[in-house]
Amino acid sequence: MKKPYAAAIIGGAVLGTVLVVIVITLWFFKSHCNKFSNKNSETASSDPPAPVERNRGCRSTSAPSRLSFDAQVVRQFTMDELELATKQFSEANLIGHGSFGSVYKGLLHDSIVAIKRRNSPPRHDFVTEVVYLSGIQHRNLVSLRGYCQERGSQILVFEYVPNGSICNHLYDTKMELSTKLEFKQRLSIALGAAKGLCHLHSLSPPLIHKNFKMANVLVDENFIVKISDAGITKFVEDSGPSGVNVFQDPEAGLSTEKSDVYSFGVFLLELITGQDAANLGFLESDETLIQWVASRLNSNNFVDRRLMGNFTTDGIRDLIRLTLRCMSFPRIARPKMEMVVIELERLVEREMALTTVMGEGSAAIFLKGSELFS
């Protein structure tokens, strides 16, 4: 006999999707009828949040303007130094390939670093952008340490993040590196990534990541989340897109902060399902990813089965709601990352409190479908 968990998801799917559509529609008409009255909307673009929310959600203690970095001295490494650090860029030190180029692990001046290399002639704007990006420091962002432009190569030197991408821990196919990430851990991962994106958006002008995805969410030795490749698209835009990127905002037009929010919604979807979004099957149909999600919320397999017994009903329900909001259309209906951070902080605090008091697996998850999104 099947557990009533499926019934909860079935009812929640239908009602939840309807509620999202209704909220988006009401917001859209309200914002056009009265621009200045929407002070409490999480999607409002003209009214700043209350000070207490700003401090909790995305405190920007180091968000100077782009111009303030002009006088900063960024480390310029020589090719000889980097060849020594990587043993002549040996295959043994090759740890991956990214949008910028090949990635090597190296020992540079007693510090382990990640070195990204590609073939390209020297460019002055490359140095200008490196100077700017190296000045962006945040707990949840991978730090850019320096650069090199020699012998037909452009090279970026980053801090090394030892535990690699969340992909390895969430859906590694060989199960060699995969980790059982419990619900509270996944919420904490989502919160760390949200804070990193939020910091980028708080800069003046905002820095749009443009390539946020699960593969670019790394964790260090303490499992602290660090987003990689922020701003790297400026170096590789000339080469054009390659392959299908399910994290890419399907809404045409200029990339904005809301484009990153959509990508973050796909990231949340992968945390919930435990699956690579590219393998969900929607690419083989005419459905958009959000349509695919809405039509399959009633499936017993929608939520990662490894999560069973260690989440509360409110927790999984609210995370699914947040996912749908981040992937909403039109993009103006999506919340700002600052509000996403605040919501995830609330979810983490509540989930920690409830599971600490009640014990793991003791939360009531067997509600009627109509109650899941009530």
Residue pairs with C-beta under 8 A, 6 or more apart in sequence:
2 300
3 366
4 366
4 367
4 368
5 300
5 308
5 365
5 366
6 298
6 299
6 300
7 368
7 369
8 313
8 365
8 366
8 367
8 368
8 369
8 371
8 372
9 297
9 298
9 299
9 300
9 302
9 303
9 369
9 372
10 297
10 298
10 369
11 368
11 369
11 370
11 371
11 372
11 373
12 297
12 317
12 320
12 369
12 372
12 373
13 294
13 296
13 297
13 298
13 302
13 369
14 297
14 298
14 369
15 369
15 370
15 372
15 373
16 297
16 317
16 320
16 321
16 324
16 372
16 373
17 294
17 297
17 324
19 373
20 321
20 324
20 325
20 328
23 333
24 328
24 329
24 330
24 333
27 38
27 41
27 43
27 333
28 330
28 332
28 333
30 37
30 38
31 38
31 41
31 44
31 332
35 46
36 46
38 44
38 46
38 47
39 47
41 47
42 325
42 335
42 336
42 339
43 332
43 333
43 334
43 335
43 336
43 339
45 332
45 336
48 54
49 57
49 338
49 339
49 342
53 338
53 339
53 342
54 338
56 341
56 342
56 345
57 198
57 338
57 339
57 341
57 342
57 345
58 195
58 198
58 199
58 201
58 202
58 337
58 338
58 341
60 199
60 202
60 203
62 136
62 137
62 138
63 199
63 202
63 203
63 204
64 135
64 203
64 204
65 203
65 204
65 205
66 132
66 203
66 204
66 205
68 135
69 131
69 132
69 134
69 135
70 131
72 131
72 134
72 135
74 130
74 131
74 134
74 135
74 146
74 147
75 134
75 145
75 146
75 147
75 157
76 146
76 147
76 148
77 108
77 146
77 147
77 148
77 155
77 157
78 148
78 150
79 148
79 150
79 151
79 153
79 155
81 108
81 148
82 89
82 106
82 108
82 115
82 148
82 155
82 157
83 89
85 106
85 107
85 108
85 113
85 115
86 93
86 104
86 105
86 106
86 115
87 93
89 102
89 104
89 117
93 104
93 105
93 106
94 102
94 103
94 104
95 103
95 104
95 105
95 114
96 102
96 103
97 103
98 116
98 229
98 232
99 211
99 229
99 232
99 233
99 236
100 116
100 118
100 156
100 229
100 232
100 235
100 236
101 116
101 117
101 118
101 119
101 154
102 116
102 117
102 118
103 114
103 115
103 116
104 114
104 115
104 116
104 117
105 112
105 113
105 114
105 115
105 160
106 112
106 113
106 114
106 115
107 113
108 115
108 157
112 160
112 162
113 145
113 157
113 158
113 159
113 160
114 142
114 157
114 158
114 159
114 160
114 161
115 155
115 156
115 157
115 158
116 155
116 156
116 157
116 158
117 153
117 154
117 155
118 153
118 154
118 155
119 152
119 153
119 154
120 126
120 152
120 153
120 154
121 152
122 149
122 150
122 154
123 149
123 154
126 147
126 149
126 154
126 235
127 147
127 149
129 231
129 234
129 235
130 144
130 146
130 147
130 156
132 231
133 144
133 230
133 231
134 143
134 144
134 145
134 146
136 144
136 199
136 200
136 203
136 207
136 230
136 231
137 143
138 195
138 196
138 199
139 195
139 224
139 226
140 192
140 193
140 195
140 196
140 199
140 224
140 225
140 226
140 227
141 196
141 199
141 200
141 226
141 227
141 230
142 158
142 159
142 161
142 218
142 226
142 227
142 228
142 229
142 230
143 158
143 159
144 156
144 157
144 158
145 157
145 158
145 159
146 156
146 157
147 154
147 155
147 156
147 157
148 154
148 155
148 157
149 155
154 235
156 232
158 228
159 226
161 218
161 219
161 220
161 226
161 228
162 220
162 221
163 169
163 218
163 219
163 220
163 221
163 223
164 177
164 218
164 219
165 214
165 215
165 216
165 217
165 218
166 189
166 214
166 217
166 218
166 219
166 225
167 214
167 215
167 276
168 177
168 178
169 177
169 178
169 179
169 181
169 219
170 178
170 179
170 181
170 214
170 270
170 271
170 274
171 178
171 270
171 274
171 275
171 276
172 178
180 306
181 189
181 271
181 306
182 307
182 310
182 360
183 307
183 310
183 311
183 315
183 316
183 351
184 310
184 348
184 351
184 352
184 355
185 223
186 271
186 272
186 307
187 315
187 319
187 344
187 347
187 348
187 351
188 225
188 348
189 217
189 219
189 225
189 271
190 267
190 268
190 271
190 319
190 344
191 225
191 341
191 344
191 345
191 348
192 224
192 225
192 226
193 217
193 225
193 227
193 264
193 267
194 264
194 337
194 340
194 341
194 344
195 341
196 225
196 226
196 227
196 230
197 209
197 212
197 227
197 260
197 264
197 337
198 337
198 338
198 340
198 341
200 206
200 207
200 208
200 209
200 230
200 260
201 207
201 208
201 257
201 260
201 336
201 337
201 338
202 338
206 257
207 230
207 231
208 255
208 256
208 257
208 259
208 260
209 216
209 227
209 229
209 230
209 231
209 233
209 260
209 263
210 233
210 255
210 259
210 260
211 229
211 232
211 233
211 245
211 247
212 227
212 247
212 260
212 263
212 264
212 267
213 245
213 247
213 263
213 266
213 267
214 247
214 267
214 270
214 276
216 227
216 228
216 229
217 225
217 226
217 227
217 228
217 267
218 225
218 226
218 227
218 228
219 225
219 226
220 226
241 248
244 278
244 283
246 266
246 277
246 278
246 283
246 289
247 262
247 263
247 266
247 267
247 277
248 259
248 263
249 255
249 258
249 259
249 262
249 263
249 331
250 262
250 288
250 289
251 259
251 262
251 329
251 330
251 331
256 331
257 336
257 337
258 331
258 332
258 334
259 331
260 337
261 326
261 331
261 334
261 335
261 336
261 337
261 340
262 326
262 327
262 331
262 334
264 326
264 337
264 340
265 322
265 323
265 324
265 325
265 326
265 327
265 334
266 277
266 289
266 327
268 319
268 322
268 323
268 326
269 277
269 289
269 293
269 323
269 327
270 276
270 277
271 319
272 302
272 303
272 304
272 316
272 319
272 320
272 323
273 280
273 302
273 303
273 304
274 304
274 305
274 306
274 307
275 304
277 289
280 289
280 292
281 292
282 288
282 289
282 291
282 292
285 292
287 295
289 327
290 324
290 327
290 328
290 329
293 323
293 324
293 327
294 324
296 302
297 320
303 316
307 316
309 360
309 361
310 355
310 360
310 361
311 351
311 363
311 365
312 350
312 351
312 354
312 355
312 363
312 364
312 365
313 363
313 364
313 365
313 367
313 372
314 350
315 347
315 350
315 351
315 354
315 363
316 365
317 372
317 373
318 343
318 347
319 347
321 373
322 340
322 343
322 344
322 347
325 333
325 334
325 335
326 334
326 335
326 340
327 334
328 334
335 343
354 363
355 362
355 363
